[in-house]
């Protein structure tokens, strides 16, 4: 079953929901269309199962980081680094998310599982952030959802726009050196955004 989901993720990510073919997935997994339809009901059912599995894997791996056991700054560095690395190593996942955006999120919106998974992700960021505010290392007045969105955006772009960005600026953005530098830069940007400049800044809102 896991192999079917992995192959289907690559197929849907590469060709989108409309262009993906169940025949190709069946051939690549040495199974039959009939078996796939038996388990998933339809191509759309398989697509939704792939979406749910992909988001669940990300959130389960995040939970395994045990951020609650780390001091706030180290925990945030770990989370940002993990997100950057995950996206970089899982281009089919990025393509799948892009494909679902082409569908205006209509299938994702049908899944209570995905919605709940992402609620817990923002809650985890919120708990980490509040610990940092209480410890005096993060400034108050920030929205955990905005922090989560910024981490996602900075990590996502490196994969989603890798070809166009590299061609436009004639720069090898995926050499080992470039990736290491970009990873450090993304972590640094997020930390600089949330950190209190001075101990007395903690507890002050952004506009105060």
C-alpha positions in Angstrom: 0.0 0.0 0.0 2.8 2.4 0.9 4.5 1.7 -2.4 1.3 2.6 -4.3 1.1 5.9 -2.4 4.7 6.7 -3.1 4.4 6.0 -6.8 1.1 7.9 -7.0 2.7 10.9 -5.3 5.3 11.1 -8.0 2.7 10.6 -10.7 0.3 13.2 -9.4 3.1 15.6 -8.6 4.6 15.3 -12.1 1.4 15.4 -14.1 -1.3 16.8 -11.8 -4.6 15.2 -11.0 -5.9 15.5 -14.6 -2.8 14.2 -16.3 -2.0 11.4 -14.0 -2.8 7.9 -15.1 -3.9 5.0 -13.0 -2.5 2.6 -15.6 1.0 4.1 -15.1 0.7 3.7 -11.3 -0.5 0.2 -11.6 2.3 -0.8 -14.0 5.0 0.8 -11.7 3.7 -1.0 -8.6 3.0 -4.4 -10.3 -0.6 -4.3 -9.3 -3.8 -3.8 -11.2 -6.2 -0.9 -11.8 -8.9 -3.0 -10.3 -7.0 -3.4 -7.1 -6.3 0.3 -6.9 -9.9 1.1 -7.4 -10.9 -1.5 -4.8 -8.8 0.2 -2.1 -9.2 3.9 -3.1 -12.5 4.0 -5.0 -11.4 6.3 -7.8 -8.5 8.3 -9.1 -9.7 11.2 -7.0 -9.8 8.9 -3.9 -6.2 7.8 -4.5 -5.2 11.5 -5.0 -6.8 12.4 -1.7 -5.1 9.4 0.1 -1.8 10.6 -1.3 -2.4 14.1 0.0 -3.3 12.8 3.5 -0.3 10.5 3.6 2.2 13.2 2.5 1.0 15.7 5.2 0.9 13.0 7.9 4.5 12.0 7.2 5.7 15.6 7.6 3.8 16.1 10.8 4.9 12.7 12.3 8.5 13.5 11.5 8.2 17.0 13.0 6.8 15.4 16.2 9.8 13.1 16.4 12.0 16.1 16.7 10.8 16.5 20.3 11.1 20.3 20.1 9.5 20.6 23.6 12.7 19.1 25.1 15.0 21.8 23.5 15.5 25.4 24.5 13.3 27.7 22.4 16.1 29.1 20.1 17.6 25.7 19.4 14.1 24.3 18.9 13.2 26.9 16.3 16.6 26.4 14.5 15.9 22.7 14.5 12.4 23.1 13.1 13.5 25.5 10.3 16.4 23.3 9.4 14.1 20.2 9.3 11.6 22.0 7.1 14.3 23.2 4.7 15.8 19.7 4.5 12.5 17.9 4.1 11.3 20.1 1.2 14.7 19.8 -0.5 14.7 16.0 -0.3 11.0 15.5 -1.2 10.5 17.3 -4.5 7.4 15.0 -5.3 5.8 16.4 -2.2 6.4 20.0 -3.3 5.0 19.2 -6.8 2.0 17.6 -5.2 1.3 20.7 -3.1 1.7 22.8 -6.2 -0.7 20.5 -8.0 -3.3 20.9 -5.3 -3.0 24.6 -5.5 -3.8 24.3 -9.2 -7.0 22.6 -8.0 -7.6 25.6 -5.7 -7.3 23.3 -2.7 -10.6 21.6 -3.3 -9.4 18.1 -2.4 -7.4 19.2 0.6 -10.5 21.0 1.8 -12.4 17.8 1.9 -10.0 16.1 4.3 -10.6 16.6 8.0 -7.4 14.6 8.6 -5.2 17.1 6.8 -6.9 20.1 8.4 -6.4 18.6 11.9 -2.7 17.7 11.1 -2.0 21.3 10.2 -3.8 22.7 13.2 -1.4 20.7 15.4 1.6 22.0 13.4 0.7 25.6 14.2 0.0 24.7 17.8 3.5 23.3 18.0 5.0 26.5 16.7 2.8 28.5 19.1 4.0 26.5 22.1 7.6 26.9 21.0 7.2 30.6 20.5 5.4 31.2 23.8 8.2 29.4 25.6 10.7 31.7 23.9 8.7 34.8 24.9 8.5 33.6 28.5 12.2 33.0 28.5 12.9 36.5 27.2 14.5 35.4 23.9 11.6 36.0 21.5 9.7 39.2 21.2 6.0 39.2 21.9 3.1 40.1 19.6 3.8 37.7 16.7 1.3 35.3 15.2 2.4 31.6 15.3 0.6 31.0 12.0 2.6 33.8 10.4 5.8 32.3 11.7 4.8 28.9 10.3 3.9 30.5 6.9 7.3 32.2 6.8 9.2 29.0 7.5 7.1 27.1 4.9 7.5 29.9 2.2 11.3 30.2 2.6 11.8 26.5 2.4 9.3 25.8 -0.4 10.7 28.4 -2.8 14.1 26.7 -3.1 12.4 23.6 -4.6 9.4 25.0 -6.4 11.4 27.7 -8.3 14.7 26.0 -8.5 14.8 25.8 -12.3 13.4 29.2 -13.2 15.5 31.0 -10.5 18.7 29.3 -11.5 18.2 29.9 -15.2 17.2 33.6 -14.8 20.1 34.5 -12.6 22.6 32.0 -14.1 23.4 30.6 -10.7 23.7 27.0 -9.5 21.4 27.2 -6.6 21.7 23.5 -5.9 25.4 23.0 -5.4 26.3 21.7 -2.0 27.8 25.1 -1.1 24.8 27.1 -2.3 22.4 24.9 -0.4 24.3 25.1 2.8 24.5 28.8 2.6 20.8 29.2 1.8 19.9 26.9 4.6 21.9 28.9 7.1 20.4 32.1 5.7 16.8 30.9 6.0 17.4 29.8 9.6 19.0 33.1 10.4 16.1 35.1 8.8 13.5 33.4 10.9 15.5 33.7 14.1 16.2 37.4 13.5 12.5 37.9 12.9 11.4 36.4 16.2 14.2 37.2 18.5 14.2 40.0 21.0 17.0 42.5 20.3 17.5 43.1 24.0 16.2 41.4 27.1 13.8 44.3 27.8 12.3 44.0 24.3 10.7 40.7 25.2 7.1 41.3 26.0 6.8 44.3 23.6 4.6 43.9 20.5 5.9 44.6 17.0 4.3 48.0 16.7 5.0 49.2 20.2 
